[in-house]
Amino acid sequence: MESSNRQNIATVRAKLEFPVWHRTFTKAYSAWSNAPSDLKTPLLLHGPALSAAESWLLDCPDKLSEGSVPPQCCETLLTTDWAAAGVS
């Protein structure tokens, strides 16, 4: 019984993690895209936020398909020269 409860909790958690992350990512992307050019670099994803975005992009590309996020955001994530932007 306890094992079944753990599985149910894990299943619910897995179903909720992406929508919560996606909402956070969408807000971050909106802030970045609406920022003046001199403030864009500090708003780039880095650290754990960048790692999470890369993981979701690799693990669930179908959930990040056209229409679910702004079309240029995944391209921006993948093509940004992070070293030139000062992000390690």
Buried (B, 14 or more C-beta within 10 A) or exposed (E): EEEEEEEEEEEEEEEEEBEEBBEEBBEBBEEBEEEEEEEBBEBBBBEEBBEBBEEBBEEBEEEBEEEEBBEEBBEBBEEBEEEEEEBE
